[in-house]
Amino acid sequence: QLNKQVTVLFAVQHTQNMNTWGSIAHHGNRDNDWALEHNGVRSDKNVVHWQSKNDNSGNDITLKQGVVYVLVCRIQGDTRTFVALGSDGSKTSVSAKGNSISPGLKRLYFGKSDVREVSHVVMAEMLYYDTALGAAELTAAQNYMTSKYLS
């Protein structure tokens, strides 16, 4: 079930530059609901963004090849927050406005989009919550992922 507010955490390793779009995951329509994907229009092919409604700017993070990341993605109200915690000690956080999700029973895509846009990250785990987690819950989920993948 796709809800208008979500929290999704990923454990991934960025492996190569993308020359095209590449879907790490999306729920529902990759352009009109939420999507975490490589941004195929950017000159820096290491850029990943957390979007809703095909908004391909303002919520970008550049990943480094070979680094393991815990990616924390949340949509609360009309704010999309995206955090990347790296095994190299890096921490990047961005946020942007926009939330066009139409709730409903929709397919979840993981590693490849509905039009076969393949991601080139190694994916270890995804935690999916059909709500915007509160601060304590988000910290607990983030601590679980970082202790498992970044320690």
C-alpha positions in Angstrom: 0.0 0.0 0.0 1.5 3.4 -1.0 0.7 6.2 1.4 1.3 9.9 1.0 4.0 9.9 3.7 6.8 7.4 3.7 10.2 6.6 5.3 12.6 4.3 3.4 16.1 3.3 4.4 18.5 1.6 2.1 21.9 -0.1 2.5 23.8 0.2 -0.8 27.2 0.3 -2.3 27.7 2.7 -5.2 29.6 0.8 -7.9 29.9 2.9 -11.0 28.9 6.1 -12.8 25.5 6.0 -14.5 25.1 7.4 -18.0 21.4 7.1 -17.9 18.6 7.0 -15.4 18.9 4.1 -12.9 16.2 3.2 -10.4 17.3 2.1 -7.0 13.7 1.8 -6.0 10.3 3.4 -6.6 6.7 2.8 -5.5 3.9 3.4 -7.9 4.8 5.5 -10.9 8.5 6.4 -11.0 7.7 10.0 -12.1 4.5 10.7 -10.2 5.0 8.9 -6.9 8.3 8.5 -5.0 11.5 7.3 -6.5 15.2 7.0 -5.5 17.2 7.0 -8.7 20.4 8.1 -10.5 19.8 11.4 -12.2 20.5 10.8 -15.9 20.4 14.5 -16.9 23.2 15.6 -14.6 26.8 16.0 -15.9 28.0 14.3 -12.7 26.9 10.7 -13.2 27.3 9.9 -9.5 24.2 11.9 -8.5 21.2 10.2 -6.9 18.0 12.0 -6.0 14.9 11.4 -3.9 11.9 12.6 -5.9 8.1 12.8 -6.0 6.4 14.1 -9.1 9.4 13.9 -11.4 11.2 16.8 -9.6 14.7 16.2 -10.7 16.5 18.9 -8.7 16.9 20.2 -5.2 17.2 16.8 -3.6 20.4 15.4 -5.0 23.3 13.7 -3.3 26.6 12.7 -5.0 27.7 9.3 -4.1 31.3 8.0 -4.2 32.2 4.8 -6.0 33.0 1.9 -3.7 31.6 3.6 -0.6 28.8 1.7 1.3 25.9 4.0 2.2 22.9 4.0 4.4 20.4 6.2 2.5 17.5 7.6 4.6 14.6 8.9 2.6 11.5 10.5 4.1 8.4 12.3 2.9 6.6 14.2 5.6 3.9 16.5 4.5 5.3 18.2 1.4 9.0 18.0 2.5 11.3 15.3 1.1 14.4 14.7 3.2 17.3 12.7 1.9 20.3 11.7 4.0 23.4 9.7 2.9 25.6 8.2 5.6 28.9 6.8 4.2 31.3 4.1 5.3 34.0 6.8 4.7 32.5 8.9 7.5 30.6 11.2 5.2 27.2 12.6 6.0 25.1 14.6 3.5 21.6 15.8 4.1 19.3 17.7 1.7 15.6 18.5 1.6 13.2 19.9 -0.9 9.5 20.6 -1.3 7.0 18.5 -3.3 4.7 15.6 -2.6 2.5 14.3 -5.4 1.9 10.8 -4.2 -1.5 9.4 -4.9 -2.1 6.7 -2.2 -3.3 3.3 -3.3 -2.4 -0.3 -4.0 0.6 0.0 -6.3 3.7 -2.1 -7.2 7.0 -1.6 -5.5 10.1 -1.7 -7.7 13.5 -2.5 -6.3 16.7 -2.4 -8.5 14.9 -1.7 -11.7 12.1 0.7 -12.8 8.9 -0.1 -14.5 10.6 0.8 -17.8 13.7 -1.3 -17.0 16.0 1.5 -15.9 18.6 -0.5 -14.0 20.5 0.7 -11.0 24.2 -0.1 -10.7 24.4 -0.2 -6.9 24.8 -3.3 -4.8 21.8 -3.4 -2.6 21.9 -5.2 0.8 18.7 -4.2 2.5 15.7 -1.9 2.4 13.5 -0.9 5.4 10.1 0.5 4.2 7.6 2.3 6.5 4.3 3.5 5.1 4.5 6.6 7.3 6.9 9.5 8.1 8.6 8.1 11.1 8.9 10.3 14.2 12.4 11.3 15.5 12.8 8.4 17.9 11.6 5.8 15.5 13.8 7.2 12.7 16.9 7.3 14.9 16.2 3.6 15.9 15.9 2.5 12.2 19.0 4.5 11.2 21.0 3.1 14.1 20.0 -0.4 13.1 21.2 0.1 9.5 24.4 2.0 10.4 25.5 -0.5 13.0 24.9 -3.4 10.6 26.4 -1.8 7.5 28.8 1.0 8.5 30.5 -0.5 11.6 
